[in-house]
Amino acid sequence: MKSPRLIALLAGAAFLLLLALSSAFEVNQIEQALLLRFGAPAPGRGLITEPGLHFKWPLIESVVYIDKRILDLESPKQEILASDNQRLEVDAFVRYRIADALKFYQTVGSVSRADNQLASVLNSALRRVLGDATQTQIVREERNALTAKIRDAVNAEAGRFGISVVDARIRRVDLPRQISEKVFERMRTERAREAKEYRALGQQEAQQIRAAAQRDATVIVADAQQKGDSMRGDGEAERARVFAEAFGKDQDFFAFYRSMQAYDTSLKDKNARFVISPRSDFFRFFDNPSGKPATP
C-alpha cells in the first residue's frame, strides 16, 4: 500500500499544477485584457494590451477580454422628416473602436450592448441633424458637411461608453416607396413628353428633307428633260439637214429610199389590206426600178 505521505505529495502537486494553469492566460493580438481583482481593476496592471502569455493571481483575479479591432454598426433604414417637410428613408453606418476598456466594461460591458447604445445615439443624431436640413442639402449640396456633423455628434455621446467613433456615414438616402412611385411616374411622363417632342421634330425635319429632295429631283429631271429635248431637236435638225443635202445630191435615190421605208412600215403587218389601185404612184417601184411609169 502507498504511504499516506506519498498520497499527500501527489495531491499537493496536482493542486499546485492546477493553480499554475489557472494563473496563466493568453492575450491575442486583436484584443486587450482587463485584469480584475474582486471585480475592480488590479492595481498597477489593470489593462493589458501586449499580446502573449500573462499571469494572474488564481481565485482572486479574473480576466475580461476586450476587442481592439474597428467594429461596425449597421443602422436599419429609418424615415426622416427634412426641414422642407420631405420624407426620406436614410441608411447609415458607424465604425468605432473601444478606446477606454475600463469605462467600456463598467458602462456597457459587451459589444452587443454597445451596439444597442450606439444605434440609439446614431438614430437621434440622424433625426436631429437631418431634420434641420432640406432634401436638396441632404441629397446633393451639403451631404459631406451633414455627415461630419453626425459623426461628431455620435462621437461626443459615445465617449460616455469608452468608445471612439472612427467614421459615421450616410450610405443611402431614398424617398419612401409611395413618393418614389409618384416621382418615377412623373419622370416617365416627362420623358415620354420629351420623346414625343423629339419625334415630332424629327418627323418635321424628315418632311423638310424629303420636300427638298423632291424639289431637287424635279429640278434635275426638268433640266435633264430640257437638255434632252434640246439635244433631240439638234439631232432632228441635223438629220433633216443631212436628208436635205442627200436629197439635193440625188433626188432619185432619196425618192427610192423613202419609198422603201414606206413599204417596210406599211407591209410589216401580214393582215394589212390596201384599197388602192396597183397603178398608183405608191407602187411605182414595183413595175419599174427607176420609179418612172412605163411608156404607154
C-alpha positions as a printed Julia matrix, in Angstrom:
296×3 Matrix{Float64}:
   0.0    0.0      0.0
   1.11   3.51    -0.73
   2.02   5.58     2.22
  -0.22   8.48     3.25
   2.74  10.81     2.79
   3.09   9.91    -0.92
  -0.6   10.45    -1.5
  -0.43  13.85     0.13
   2.54  14.8     -2.04
   0.74  13.77    -5.21
  -2.38  15.69    -4.19
  -0.33  18.78    -3.4
   1.49  18.56    -6.75
  -1.82  18.27    -8.57
  -3.19  21.25    -6.67
  -0.11  23.33    -7.47
  -0.38  22.34   -11.13
  -4.0   23.42   -11.22
  -3.08  26.72    -9.59
  -0.33  27.28   -12.17
  -2.63  26.52   -15.05
  -5.39  28.77   -13.71
  -2.94  31.62   -13.17
  -1.78  31.75   -16.83
  -3.77  33.4    -19.59
  -3.07  34.44   -23.19
  -3.81  37.79   -24.84
  -4.42  37.7    -28.59
  -3.22  40.38   -30.99
  -6.75  41.52   -31.81
  -7.81  42.01   -28.19
  -6.85  43.54   -24.89
  -7.34  42.1    -21.41
  -8.86  43.78   -18.41
  -7.47  42.21   -15.23
  -9.94  42.45   -12.34
  -9.33  41.72    -8.67
 -12.58  41.12    -6.82
 -14.4   42.99    -9.66
 -12.13  46.04    -9.59
  -9.07  46.73   -11.79
  -5.92  45.14   -10.41
  -3.59  47.86    -9.07
  -0.77  48.7    -11.48
  -1.75  46.27   -14.23
  -5.48  46.53   -14.74
  -5.23  46.82   -18.55
  -3.02  44.51   -20.61
  -2.58  45.45   -24.27
   0.56  43.49   -25.14
  -0.16  40.13   -26.8
   1.38  37.0    -25.36
   1.31  34.88   -22.22
   0.48  36.61   -18.92
  -0.2   35.57   -15.34
  -2.69  36.44   -12.64
  -3.39  35.52    -9.1
  -5.67  32.5     -9.15
  -9.04  32.58    -7.42
  -8.86  36.32    -6.63
  -8.26  37.75   -10.13
 -10.26  37.31   -13.34
  -9.72  38.35   -16.96
 -12.17  40.12   -19.28
 -11.21  40.3    -22.97
 -12.0   43.48   -24.9
 -11.8   43.66   -28.7
  -9.18  46.07   -30.14
 -10.4   45.97   -33.75
 -12.53  48.53   -35.53
 -16.12  47.39   -35.14
 -19.07  48.02   -37.47
 -22.6   49.02   -36.62
 -25.23  48.91   -39.36
 -28.2   51.15   -38.71
 -31.53  49.91   -40.07
 -33.28  52.11   -42.61
 -35.41  54.77   -40.94
 -37.67  57.56   -42.11
 -36.53  61.15   -41.58
 -38.58  64.32   -41.99
 -36.44  67.07   -43.55
 -36.89  70.75   -42.8
 -38.84  71.23   -46.06
 -41.35  68.53   -44.95
 -39.92  65.96   -47.36
 -39.91  62.39   -46.06
 -36.67  60.5    -46.66
 -35.51  56.97   -45.88
 -31.92  57.09   -44.58
 -29.49  54.18   -44.27
 -26.32  54.87   -42.23
 -23.45  53.04   -40.52
 -20.85  53.65   -37.81
 -17.31  52.31   -37.38
 -15.86  52.54   -33.88
 -13.22  51.15   -31.57
 -13.05  50.69   -27.8
 -10.79  53.47   -26.54
 -11.25  53.07   -22.76
 -11.62  49.4    -21.88
 -12.42  50.02   -18.21
 -15.12  52.59   -18.92
 -16.49  50.33   -21.64
 -16.68  47.42   -19.21
 -18.24  49.49   -16.46
 -20.88  51.16   -18.68
 -21.98  48.63   -21.31
 -19.92  45.5    -20.6
 -20.19  43.86   -24.05
 -20.13  44.66   -27.76
 -23.8   43.75   -28.25
 -24.88  46.23   -25.58
 -22.56  48.84   -27.06
 -24.19  48.33   -30.45
 -27.62  48.89   -28.93
 -26.49  52.1    -27.26
 -24.74  53.41   -30.38
 -27.73  52.58   -32.57
 -29.92  54.74   -30.36
 -27.34  57.55   -30.4
 -26.98  57.32   -34.19
 -30.74  57.45   -34.77
 -31.06  60.52   -32.56
 -28.16  62.24   -34.34
 -29.65  61.47   -37.76
 -33.04  62.9    -36.85
 -31.55  65.97   -35.17
 -29.02  66.89   -37.89
 -31.01  65.92   -40.98
 -34.21  67.4    -39.55
 -32.62  70.86   -39.83
 -31.63  70.41   -43.49
 -33.61  70.36   -46.73
 -33.9   67.45   -49.11
 -31.57  69.12   -51.63
 -28.92  69.73   -48.97
 -29.11  66.13   -47.74
 -29.02  64.53   -51.18
 -26.62  66.79   -53.06
 -25.4   70.12   -51.71
 -24.24  69.6    -48.09
 -24.11  65.84   -47.66
 -20.44  65.73   -46.57
 -20.91  68.52   -44.05
 -24.02  66.87   -42.61
 -22.16  63.55   -42.38
 -19.36  65.24   -40.41
 -21.91  66.73   -38.01
 -23.49  63.32   -37.45
 -20.08  61.73   -36.81
 -19.13  64.43   -34.28
 -22.48  64.12   -32.51
 -22.22  60.33   -32.24
 -18.6   60.53   -31.11
 -19.47  63.0    -28.35
 -22.14  60.68   -26.97
 -20.06  57.53   -27.47
 -17.31  58.87   -25.23
 -19.52  58.14   -22.21
 -19.16  54.44   -23.01
 -15.38  54.48   -23.59
 -15.92  54.28   -27.36
 -14.23  56.36   -30.07
 -16.07  56.74   -33.38
 -13.76  56.27   -36.35
 -16.3   57.0    -39.06
 -20.01  57.58   -39.48
 -21.6   57.94   -42.89
 -24.91  58.16   -44.66
 -24.89  55.23   -47.01
 -28.09  55.88   -48.89
 -30.95  58.39   -48.99
 -34.19  57.4    -50.72
 -37.71  58.65   -50.95
 -40.43  56.49   -49.38
 -41.89  53.93   -51.75
 -45.2   55.71   -52.29
 -43.49  59.02   -53.05
 -40.85  57.3    -55.2
 -43.56  55.72   -57.36
 -45.18  59.13   -57.89
 -41.83  60.72   -58.7
 -40.95  57.92   -61.12
 -44.35  58.19   -62.78
 -43.87  61.94   -63.17
 -40.4   61.32   -64.6
 -41.77  58.76   -67.05
 -44.46  61.21   -68.16
 -41.88  63.95   -68.61
 -39.56  61.69   -70.56
 -42.46  60.49   -72.74
 -43.36  64.11   -73.48
 -39.76  64.93   -74.4
 -39.56  61.82   -76.6
 -42.78  62.85   -78.34
 -41.35  66.32   -78.98
 -38.12  64.85   -80.34
 -40.08  62.51   -82.62
 -42.22  65.41   -83.86
 -39.11  67.48   -84.57
 -37.55  64.51   -86.34
 -40.64  63.98   -88.49
 -40.72  67.69   -89.33
 -37.07  67.66   -90.36
 -37.63  64.43   -92.32
 -40.53  66.04   -94.23
 -38.4   69.1    -94.94
 -35.57  66.92   -96.2
 -37.96  64.86   -98.36
 -39.56  68.03   -99.78
 -36.14  69.48  -100.57
 -35.05  66.19  -102.15
 -38.25  66.01  -104.26
 -37.8   69.64  -105.33
 -34.2   68.99  -106.3
 -35.21  65.81  -108.12
 -37.92  67.69  -110.06
 -35.46  70.42  -111.0
 -32.85  67.86  -112.03
 -35.38  65.88  -114.13
 -36.68  69.09  -115.72
 -33.17  70.24  -116.56
 -32.35  66.81  -117.98
 -35.59  66.78  -119.98
 -34.81  70.25  -121.3
 -31.29  69.24  -122.27
 -32.62  66.01  -123.83
 -35.24  67.89  -125.84
 -32.64  70.4   -126.91
 -30.23  67.65  -127.96
 -33.05  65.74  -129.65
 -34.06  68.88  -131.52
 -30.47  69.44  -132.56
 -30.31  65.83  -133.77
 -33.55  66.15  -135.69
 -32.29  69.34  -137.26
 -29.01  67.67  -138.17
 -30.93  64.71  -139.57
 -33.14  66.99  -141.65
 -30.08  68.82  -142.87
 -28.39  65.58  -143.86
 -31.55  64.4   -145.61
 -31.85  67.73  -147.34
 -28.27  67.56  -148.53
 -28.75  63.97  -149.66
 -32.0   64.91  -151.47
 -30.18  67.73  -153.19
 -27.38  65.48  -154.33
 -29.5   62.55  -155.67
 -33.25  63.11  -155.75
 -33.99  59.77  -157.4
 -32.16  57.79  -154.73
 -33.87  59.81  -152.0
 -37.26  59.06  -153.52
 -36.36  55.39  -153.77
 -35.16  55.31  -150.14
 -38.3   56.97  -148.85
 -40.47  54.56  -150.8
 -38.57  51.59  -149.37
 -39.14  52.95  -145.85
 -42.84  53.36  -146.62
 -43.06  49.79  -147.95
 -41.27  48.44  -144.84
 -43.56  50.32  -142.49
 -46.84  49.52  -144.2
 -46.21  45.9   -145.19
 -44.96  44.66  -141.78
 -48.44  43.6   -140.76
 -49.38  40.42  -142.68
 -53.06  41.18  -142.27
 -52.77  44.64  -143.81
 -55.16  45.36  -146.7
 -54.75  48.19  -149.24
 -57.7   49.58  -151.12
 -55.69  51.35  -153.77
 -55.03  50.99  -157.48
 -51.95  48.93  -158.38
 -51.12  51.66  -160.85
 -50.98  54.32  -158.22
 -47.82  56.3   -157.6
 -47.3   54.41  -154.29
 -46.43  51.18  -156.16
 -44.42  52.81  -158.97
 -41.19  50.99  -157.95
 -42.89  47.59  -158.26
 -43.16  47.94  -162.03
 -40.06  49.96  -162.74
 -36.91  50.12  -160.57
 -36.43  53.72  -161.58
 -39.9   54.6   -160.34
 -40.92  56.08  -163.64
 -44.15  54.94  -165.29
 -43.77  52.65  -168.25
 -44.14  54.1   -171.78
 -47.73  53.59  -172.95
